[in-house]
Amino acid sequence: MKKHLFSLAAAASLVVVAAPAAFADLLDDVKARGYVQCGVTEGVPGFSNPDDAANWTGLEVDYCRGMAAAIFDNPDAVRYTPLTTSVRIESLSNGNIDVLSRTTTWTMSRDTDLGVSFVGVTYYDGQGFVVRAADGIASALDLDGAAVCIQAGTTTELNATDYFAANGLDASNFLTFNSRPETIQAYLDGRCDTYTTDASGLAADRTKFPVPADHIILPEIISKEPLGPSVRQGDTRWFNLARWTLYAWIGAEELGVTSENVDEMLGSDNPEIMRLLGVEGDFGAPIGLTADWAYRIIKHVGNYGESYEANVGPNTALALDRGLNALWTNGGIQYPMPIR
């Protein structure tokens, strides 16, 4: 019996020792380091894409810039790590990055089995297909037996398999590739009749095709693809900071607070705006930030609508309508949680 009790005590002491390492406060580490380490794509226009001088822009980049603005009052206090699909979640769970903001679909298995937690949705998407206009394909239902280029290890592969099976289409000619660039190049080289991924990704990739107008995106959307940022599990304060950065970003648009009028809005008598901008209450303290944390995001980065229009909206090369990504008050499903 004594031996058994000693073993239990020893095991308990091991748990106590291990706990601080497993639940370390990342915000303190980030503040000491001086920047947020953000995992992004290898280059998807409109979402996360570098220019020739390695300056990153995009909707998902703006989210990371918002986190840096909230923490440091400096949206440029970010370093970007381009990640392939196969290593993106492992890189986050292993601590190589602080946040993953990289066209990643929020699924149950990813949210429960892989040591990461999704904080919300930056873009509601769905999977589509792109084809050569000259081939005369008008619908995904015309793809029976078609050679399909797919990136391996993605929800894309599973969705396409399900769609072909549900519609009695021959899926024997699926070709998978390890990276997005390889997949796209195989399609451009004529090895496949179609290339499939998230519809926003197709629109982004098409802007890089030699003649974008030679390719059309088919009308069918075959899946739900809620794309959003994620953080490692086990650090509640960092998770809350990441989540409320997103909601402040969206909430600012709902309240009509922009990068251009945010200073004027400091004098608003609207209680919601006063709480958002830190004029009333201190909602920054519980997440380790100053009271004006959301003001910093809006001042430096703008609200969600500003970022959307600048990066992927109708007046950009991607020309993506707001659709589901419009605010709930405008017929979409983007919905910020209340700051109160």
Contacts in CASP RR format, 6 or more apart in sequence:
PFRMAT RR
TARGET T0000
AUTHOR 0000-0000-0000
METHOD contacts of the structure
MODEL  1
MKKHLFSLAAAASLVVVAAPAAFADLLDDVKARGYVQCGVTEGVPGFSNP
DDAANWTGLEVDYCRGMAAAIFDNPDAVRYTPLTTSVRIESLSNGNIDVL
SRTTTWTMSRDTDLGVSFVGVTYYDGQGFVVRAADGIASALDLDGAAVCI
QAGTTTELNATDYFAANGLDASNFLTFNSRPETIQAYLDGRCDTYTTDAS
GLAADRTKFPVPADHIILPEIISKEPLGPSVRQGDTRWFNLARWTLYAWI
GAEELGVTSENVDEMLGSDNPEIMRLLGVEGDFGAPIGLTADWAYRIIKH
VGNYGESYEANVGPNTALALDRGLNALWTNGGIQYPMPIR
22 234 0 8 1.000
23 234 0 8 1.000
23 235 0 8 1.000
24 235 0 8 1.000
25 235 0 8 1.000
25 237 0 8 1.000
25 238 0 8 1.000
26 98 0 8 1.000
26 231 0 8 1.000
26 232 0 8 1.000
26 235 0 8 1.000
26 237 0 8 1.000
26 238 0 8 1.000
27 71 0 8 1.000
27 235 0 8 1.000
27 237 0 8 1.000
27 238 0 8 1.000
27 241 0 8 1.000
27 287 0 8 1.000
27 288 0 8 1.000
30 36 0 8 1.000
30 71 0 8 1.000
30 98 0 8 1.000
31 71 0 8 1.000
31 72 0 8 1.000
34 72 0 8 1.000
34 77 0 8 1.000
35 68 0 8 1.000
35 72 0 8 1.000
35 77 0 8 1.000
35 78 0 8 1.000
35 79 0 8 1.000
36 64 0 8 1.000
36 67 0 8 1.000
36 68 0 8 1.000
36 71 0 8 1.000
36 77 0 8 1.000
36 78 0 8 1.000
36 79 0 8 1.000
36 98 0 8 1.000
36 99 0 8 1.000
37 78 0 8 1.000
37 79 0 8 1.000
37 81 0 8 1.000
37 96 0 8 1.000
37 97 0 8 1.000
37 98 0 8 1.000
37 99 0 8 1.000
38 61 0 8 1.000
38 64 0 8 1.000
38 67 0 8 1.000
38 78 0 8 1.000
38 79 0 8 1.000
38 80 0 8 1.000
38 81 0 8 1.000
38 97 0 8 1.000
38 98 0 8 1.000
38 99 0 8 1.000
38 100 0 8 1.000
38 101 0 8 1.000
39 64 0 8 1.000
39 80 0 8 1.000
39 81 0 8 1.000
39 82 0 8 1.000
39 83 0 8 1.000
39 88 0 8 1.000
39 91 0 8 1.000
39 92 0 8 1.000
39 97 0 8 1.000
39 99 0 8 1.000
39 100 0 8 1.000
39 101 0 8 1.000
39 102 0 8 1.000
40 48 0 8 1.000
40 56 0 8 1.000
40 60 0 8 1.000
40 61 0 8 1.000
40 64 0 8 1.000
40 80 0 8 1.000
40 81 0 8 1.000
40 82 0 8 1.000
40 83 0 8 1.000
40 101 0 8 1.000
40 102 0 8 1.000
41 47 0 8 1.000
41 48 0 8 1.000
41 49 0 8 1.000
41 60 0 8 1.000
41 82 0 8 1.000
41 83 0 8 1.000
41 102 0 8 1.000
41 103 0 8 1.000
41 180 0 8 1.000
42 82 0 8 1.000
42 83 0 8 1.000
42 84 0 8 1.000
42 179 0 8 1.000
42 180 0 8 1.000
42 181 0 8 1.000
43 49 0 8 1.000
43 50 0 8 1.000
43 82 0 8 1.000
44 103 0 8 1.000
44 180 0 8 1.000
44 201 0 8 1.000
44 204 0 8 1.000
44 205 0 8 1.000
45 58 0 8 1.000
45 204 0 8 1.000
45 205 0 8 1.000
45 207 0 8 1.000
45 208 0 8 1.000
45 317 0 8 1.000
45 318 0 8 1.000
46 57 0 8 1.000
46 58 0 8 1.000
46 59 0 8 1.000
46 204 0 8 1.000
46 311 0 8 1.000
46 312 0 8 1.000
46 316 0 8 1.000
46 318 0 8 1.000
47 58 0 8 1.000
47 59 0 8 1.000
47 60 0 8 1.000
47 61 0 8 1.000
47 102 0 8 1.000
47 103 0 8 1.000
47 123 0 8 1.000
47 200 0 8 1.000
47 201 0 8 1.000
47 204 0 8 1.000
47 311 0 8 1.000
47 312 0 8 1.000
48 56 0 8 1.000
48 57 0 8 1.000
48 58 0 8 1.000
48 60 0 8 1.000
48 61 0 8 1.000
48 80 0 8 1.000
48 101 0 8 1.000
48 102 0 8 1.000
48 103 0 8 1.000
49 56 0 8 1.000
49 57 0 8 1.000
49 58 0 8 1.000
49 61 0 8 1.000
49 204 0 8 1.000
50 56 0 8 1.000
50 80 0 8 1.000
50 82 0 8 1.000
51 57 0 8 1.000
56 80 0 8 1.000
57 311 0 8 1.000
58 307 0 8 1.000
58 311 0 8 1.000
58 312 0 8 1.000
59 122 0 8 1.000
59 123 0 8 1.000
59 307 0 8 1.000
59 308 0 8 1.000
59 311 0 8 1.000
59 312 0 8 1.000
60 101 0 8 1.000
60 102 0 8 1.000
60 103 0 8 1.000
60 122 0 8 1.000
60 228 0 8 1.000
60 229 0 8 1.000
61 80 0 8 1.000
61 101 0 8 1.000
62 301 0 8 1.000
62 302 0 8 1.000
62 307 0 8 1.000
62 311 0 8 1.000
63 101 0 8 1.000
63 122 0 8 1.000
63 229 0 8 1.000
63 245 0 8 1.000
63 246 0 8 1.000
63 249 0 8 1.000
64 78 0 8 1.000
64 80 0 8 1.000
64 99 0 8 1.000
64 101 0 8 1.000
64 229 0 8 1.000
65 75 0 8 1.000
65 76 0 8 1.000
65 78 0 8 1.000
65 300 0 8 1.000
65 301 0 8 1.000
66 75 0 8 1.000
66 245 0 8 1.000
66 249 0 8 1.000
66 296 0 8 1.000
66 297 0 8 1.000
66 300 0 8 1.000
66 301 0 8 1.000
67 78 0 8 1.000
67 99 0 8 1.000
67 241 0 8 1.000
67 242 0 8 1.000
67 245 0 8 1.000
68 74 0 8 1.000
68 75 0 8 1.000
68 76 0 8 1.000
68 77 0 8 1.000
68 78 0 8 1.000
69 75 0 8 1.000
69 296 0 8 1.000
69 297 0 8 1.000
69 299 0 8 1.000
69 300 0 8 1.000
69 301 0 8 1.000
70 241 0 8 1.000
70 245 0 8 1.000
70 248 0 8 1.000
70 289 0 8 1.000
70 293 0 8 1.000
70 294 0 8 1.000
70 296 0 8 1.000
70 297 0 8 1.000
71 77 0 8 1.000
71 241 0 8 1.000
71 289 0 8 1.000
71 293 0 8 1.000
73 296 0 8 1.000
73 300 0 8 1.000
74 300 0 8 1.000
75 300 0 8 1.000
75 301 0 8 1.000
81 91 0 8 1.000
81 96 0 8 1.000
81 97 0 8 1.000
83 91 0 8 1.000
83 97 0 8 1.000
83 100 0 8 1.000
83 102 0 8 1.000
84 178 0 8 1.000
84 179 0 8 1.000
84 180 0 8 1.000
85 151 0 8 1.000
85 153 0 8 1.000
85 154 0 8 1.000
85 179 0 8 1.000
85 180 0 8 1.000
86 152 0 8 1.000
86 153 0 8 1.000
86 178 0 8 1.000
86 179 0 8 1.000
88 100 0 8 1.000
88 102 0 8 1.000
88 104 0 8 1.000
89 100 0 8 1.000
89 104 0 8 1.000
89 110 0 8 1.000
89 114 0 8 1.000
89 116 0 8 1.000
89 230 0 8 1.000
90 114 0 8 1.000
91 97 0 8 1.000
91 100 0 8 1.000
92 99 0 8 1.000
92 100 0 8 1.000
92 116 0 8 1.000
92 230 0 8 1.000
92 231 0 8 1.000
92 232 0 8 1.000
93 114 0 8 1.000
93 115 0 8 1.000
93 116 0 8 1.000
93 232 0 8 1.000
95 232 0 8 1.000
98 231 0 8 1.000
98 238 0 8 1.000
99 229 0 8 1.000
99 230 0 8 1.000
99 231 0 8 1.000
99 242 0 8 1.000
100 116 0 8 1.000
100 229 0 8 1.000
100 230 0 8 1.000
100 231 0 8 1.000
101 122 0 8 1.000
101 228 0 8 1.000
101 229 0 8 1.000
103 198 0 8 1.000
103 200 0 8 1.000
103 201 0 8 1.000
103 227 0 8 1.000
104 110 0 8 1.000
104 227 0 8 1.000
104 228 0 8 1.000
104 230 0 8 1.000
105 125 0 8 1.000
105 155 0 8 1.000
105 198 0 8 1.000
105 225 0 8 1.000
105 226 0 8 1.000
105 227 0 8 1.000
106 118 0 8 1.000
106 120 0 8 1.000
106 121 0 8 1.000
106 226 0 8 1.000
106 227 0 8 1.000
106 228 0 8 1.000
106 230 0 8 1.000
107 155 0 8 1.000
110 116 0 8 1.000
110 118 0 8 1.000
110 230 0 8 1.000
111 117 0 8 1.000
111 118 0 8 1.000
111 230 0 8 1.000
115 232 0 8 1.000
115 233 0 8 1.000
116 230 0 8 1.000
116 231 0 8 1.000
116 232 0 8 1.000
116 233 0 8 1.000
117 230 0 8 1.000
117 231 0 8 1.000
117 232 0 8 1.000
117 233 0 8 1.000
117 239 0 8 1.000
118 228 0 8 1.000
118 229 0 8 1.000
118 230 0 8 1.000
119 228 0 8 1.000
119 229 0 8 1.000
119 230 0 8 1.000
119 231 0 8 1.000
119 239 0 8 1.000
119 242 0 8 1.000
119 243 0 8 1.000
119 246 0 8 1.000
120 226 0 8 1.000
120 228 0 8 1.000
120 229 0 8 1.000
120 243 0 8 1.000
120 246 0 8 1.000
121 226 0 8 1.000
121 227 0 8 1.000
121 228 0 8 1.000
121 334 0 8 1.000
122 227 0 8 1.000
122 228 0 8 1.000
122 229 0 8 1.000
122 246 0 8 1.000
123 200 0 8 1.000
123 226 0 8 1.000
123 227 0 8 1.000
123 228 0 8 1.000
123 312 0 8 1.000
123 325 0 8 1.000
124 224 0 8 1.000
124 225 0 8 1.000
124 226 0 8 1.000
124 227 0 8 1.000
124 324 0 8 1.000
124 325 0 8 1.000
124 333 0 8 1.000
124 334 0 8 1.000
125 198 0 8 1.000
125 199 0 8 1.000
125 200 0 8 1.000
125 201 0 8 1.000
125 225 0 8 1.000
125 226 0 8 1.000
125 227 0 8 1.000
126 198 0 8 1.000
126 199 0 8 1.000
126 200 0 8 1.000
126 221 0 8 1.000
126 222 0 8 1.000
126 223 0 8 1.000
126 224 0 8 1.000
126 225 0 8 1.000
127 155 0 8 1.000
127 156 0 8 1.000
127 159 0 8 1.000
127 160 0 8 1.000
127 196 0 8 1.000
127 197 0 8 1.000
127 198 0 8 1.000
127 199 0 8 1.000
127 221 0 8 1.000
127 222 0 8 1.000
127 223 0 8 1.000
127 225 0 8 1.000
128 140 0 8 1.000
128 196 0 8 1.000
128 197 0 8 1.000
128 198 0 8 1.000
128 199 0 8 1.000
128 202 0 8 1.000
128 217 0 8 1.000
128 218 0 8 1.000
128 220 0 8 1.000
128 221 0 8 1.000
128 222 0 8 1.000
129 140 0 8 1.000
129 143 0 8 1.000
129 148 0 8 1.000
129 194 0 8 1.000
129 195 0 8 1.000
129 196 0 8 1.000
129 202 0 8 1.000
129 217 0 8 1.000
129 218 0 8 1.000
129 220 0 8 1.000
130 187 0 8 1.000
130 194 0 8 1.000
130 195 0 8 1.000
130 196 0 8 1.000
130 202 0 8 1.000
130 205 0 8 1.000
130 206 0 8 1.000
130 215 0 8 1.000
130 216 0 8 1.000
130 217 0 8 1.000
130 218 0 8 1.000
131 137 0 8 1.000
131 193 0 8 1.000
131 194 0 8 1.000
131 215 0 8 1.000
131 216 0 8 1.000
131 218 0 8 1.000
132 193 0 8 1.000
132 214 0 8 1.000
132 215 0 8 1.000
133 213 0 8 1.000
133 214 0 8 1.000
133 215 0 8 1.000
133 216 0 8 1.000
134 214 0 8 1.000
135 193 0 8 1.000
137 143 0 8 1.000
137 146 0 8 1.000
137 193 0 8 1.000
137 194 0 8 1.000
137 218 0 8 1.000
138 218 0 8 1.000
139 218 0 8 1.000
139 219 0 8 1.000
139 220 0 8 1.000
140 163 0 8 1.000
140 218 0 8 1.000
140 220 0 8 1.000
140 222 0 8 1.000
141 167 0 8 1.000
141 169 0 8 1.000
141 220 0 8 1.000
143 164 0 8 1.000
143 169 0 8 1.000
143 193 0 8 1.000
143 194 0 8 1.000
144 168 0 8 1.000
144 169 0 8 1.000
144 170 0 8 1.000
145 169 0 8 1.000
145 170 0 8 1.000
145 171 0 8 1.000
145 172 0 8 1.000
145 173 0 8 1.000
146 173 0 8 1.000
146 192 0 8 1.000
146 193 0 8 1.000
146 194 0 8 1.000
147 173 0 8 1.000
147 174 0 8 1.000
147 175 0 8 1.000
147 191 0 8 1.000
147 192 0 8 1.000
147 193 0 8 1.000
147 194 0 8 1.000
148 160 0 8 1.000
148 171 0 8 1.000
148 173 0 8 1.000
148 174 0 8 1.000
148 175 0 8 1.000
148 192 0 8 1.000
148 193 0 8 1.000
148 194 0 8 1.000
148 195 0 8 1.000
148 196 0 8 1.000
149 175 0 8 1.000
149 177 0 8 1.000
149 183 0 8 1.000
149 184 0 8 1.000
149 186 0 8 1.000
149 187 0 8 1.000
149 191 0 8 1.000
149 192 0 8 1.000
149 194 0 8 1.000
149 195 0 8 1.000
149 196 0 8 1.000
150 156 0 8 1.000
150 157 0 8 1.000
150 160 0 8 1.000
150 174 0 8 1.000
150 175 0 8 1.000
150 176 0 8 1.000
150 177 0 8 1.000
150 183 0 8 1.000
150 195 0 8 1.000
150 196 0 8 1.000
150 197 0 8 1.000
151 157 0 8 1.000
151 176 0 8 1.000
151 177 0 8 1.000
151 178 0 8 1.000
151 179 0 8 1.000
151 180 0 8 1.000
151 182 0 8 1.000
151 183 0 8 1.000
151 197 0 8 1.000
152 176 0 8 1.000
152 177 0 8 1.000
152 178 0 8 1.000
153 176 0 8 1.000
154 197 0 8 1.000
155 223 0 8 1.000
155 225 0 8 1.000
156 196 0 8 1.000
156 197 0 8 1.000
156 198 0 8 1.000
157 174 0 8 1.000
157 176 0 8 1.000
159 222 0 8 1.000
159 223 0 8 1.000
160 171 0 8 1.000
160 174 0 8 1.000
160 196 0 8 1.000
160 222 0 8 1.000
161 171 0 8 1.000
161 174 0 8 1.000
163 169 0 8 1.000
163 222 0 8 1.000
163 223 0 8 1.000
164 170 0 8 1.000
164 171 0 8 1.000
165 171 0 8 1.000
175 186 0 8 1.000
175 191 0 8 1.000
175 192 0 8 1.000
177 183 0 8 1.000
177 186 0 8 1.000
180 197 0 8 1.000
180 205 0 8 1.000
183 195 0 8 1.000
183 197 0 8 1.000
184 195 0 8 1.000
184 205 0 8 1.000
184 208 0 8 1.000
186 192 0 8 1.000
186 195 0 8 1.000
187 194 0 8 1.000
187 195 0 8 1.000
188 209 0 8 1.000
188 210 0 8 1.000
194 218 0 8 1.000
195 202 0 8 1.000
195 205 0 8 1.000
196 202 0 8 1.000
197 205 0 8 1.000
198 225 0 8 1.000
198 227 0 8 1.000
199 217 0 8 1.000
199 221 0 8 1.000
200 227 0 8 1.000
200 312 0 8 1.000
200 318 0 8 1.000
200 320 0 8 1.000
202 217 0 8 1.000
203 217 0 8 1.000
203 312 0 8 1.000
203 318 0 8 1.000
203 319 0 8 1.000
203 320 0 8 1.000
204 312 0 8 1.000
204 318 0 8 1.000
206 212 0 8 1.000
206 215 0 8 1.000
206 217 0 8 1.000
207 317 0 8 1.000
207 318 0 8 1.000
209 215 0 8 1.000
229 242 0 8 1.000
229 246 0 8 1.000
231 238 0 8 1.000
231 239 0 8 1.000
231 242 0 8 1.000
232 238 0 8 1.000
233 239 0 8 1.000
237 286 0 8 1.000
237 287 0 8 1.000
237 288 0 8 1.000
240 286 0 8 1.000
240 287 0 8 1.000
241 287 0 8 1.000
241 288 0 8 1.000
241 289 0 8 1.000
244 283 0 8 1.000
244 287 0 8 1.000
244 294 0 8 1.000
244 339 0 8 1.000
245 297 0 8 1.000
247 336 0 8 1.000
247 337 0 8 1.000
247 339 0 8 1.000
248 276 0 8 1.000
248 293 0 8 1.000
248 294 0 8 1.000
248 297 0 8 1.000
248 298 0 8 1.000
248 336 0 8 1.000
248 339 0 8 1.000
249 297 0 8 1.000
249 298 0 8 1.000
249 301 0 8 1.000
249 302 0 8 1.000
249 303 0 8 1.000
249 304 0 8 1.000
249 307 0 8 1.000
250 303 0 8 1.000
250 304 0 8 1.000
250 327 0 8 1.000
250 334 0 8 1.000
250 335 0 8 1.000
250 336 0 8 1.000
251 257 0 8 1.000
251 276 0 8 1.000
251 303 0 8 1.000
251 304 0 8 1.000
251 336 0 8 1.000
252 258 0 8 1.000
252 262 0 8 1.000
252 276 0 8 1.000
252 294 0 8 1.000
252 297 0 8 1.000
252 298 0 8 1.000
252 302 0 8 1.000
252 303 0 8 1.000
252 304 0 8 1.000
253 303 0 8 1.000
253 304 0 8 1.000
253 305 0 8 1.000
253 306 0 8 1.000
253 327 0 8 1.000
254 327 0 8 1.000
254 329 0 8 1.000
254 336 0 8 1.000
255 270 0 8 1.000
255 272 0 8 1.000
255 273 0 8 1.000
255 276 0 8 1.000
256 265 0 8 1.000
256 303 0 8 1.000
257 265 0 8 1.000
257 273 0 8 1.000
257 276 0 8 1.000
257 277 0 8 1.000
257 298 0 8 1.000
257 303 0 8 1.000
258 298 0 8 1.000
258 302 0 8 1.000
258 303 0 8 1.000
258 306 0 8 1.000
259 298 0 8 1.000
259 299 0 8 1.000
259 300 0 8 1.000
259 301 0 8 1.000
259 302 0 8 1.000
259 303 0 8 1.000
259 306 0 8 1.000
262 277 0 8 1.000
262 295 0 8 1.000
262 298 0 8 1.000
262 299 0 8 1.000
262 302 0 8 1.000
263 299 0 8 1.000
265 273 0 8 1.000
265 277 0 8 1.000
266 277 0 8 1.000
266 279 0 8 1.000
266 295 0 8 1.000
267 279 0 8 1.000
268 274 0 8 1.000
268 277 0 8 1.000
268 279 0 8 1.000
271 280 0 8 1.000
272 338 0 8 1.000
272 339 0 8 1.000
272 340 0 8 1.000
273 279 0 8 1.000
274 280 0 8 1.000
275 281 0 8 1.000
275 283 0 8 1.000
275 339 0 8 1.000
275 340 0 8 1.000
276 294 0 8 1.000
276 295 0 8 1.000
276 339 0 8 1.000
277 292 0 8 1.000
277 294 0 8 1.000
277 295 0 8 1.000
277 298 0 8 1.000
278 284 0 8 1.000
278 291 0 8 1.000
278 292 0 8 1.000
278 293 0 8 1.000
278 294 0 8 1.000
278 295 0 8 1.000
281 291 0 8 1.000
282 291 0 8 1.000
283 291 0 8 1.000
283 293 0 8 1.000
283 294 0 8 1.000
283 339 0 8 1.000
284 290 0 8 1.000
284 291 0 8 1.000
284 293 0 8 1.000
285 291 0 8 1.000
287 293 0 8 1.000
290 296 0 8 1.000
294 339 0 8 1.000
301 307 0 8 1.000
304 334 0 8 1.000
308 322 0 8 1.000
308 325 0 8 1.000
309 315 0 8 1.000
309 316 0 8 1.000
310 316 0 8 1.000
311 318 0 8 1.000
312 318 0 8 1.000
312 320 0 8 1.000
313 319 0 8 1.000
313 320 0 8 1.000
313 321 0 8 1.000
313 322 0 8 1.000
314 320 0 8 1.000
314 321 0 8 1.000
322 330 0 8 1.000
322 332 0 8 1.000
323 331 0 8 1.000
323 332 0 8 1.000
324 332 0 8 1.000
324 333 0 8 1.000
324 334 0 8 1.000
325 332 0 8 1.000
325 333 0 8 1.000
325 334 0 8 1.000
326 332 0 8 1.000
326 334 0 8 1.000
327 334 0 8 1.000
327 335 0 8 1.000
328 334 0 8 1.000
328 335 0 8 1.000
END
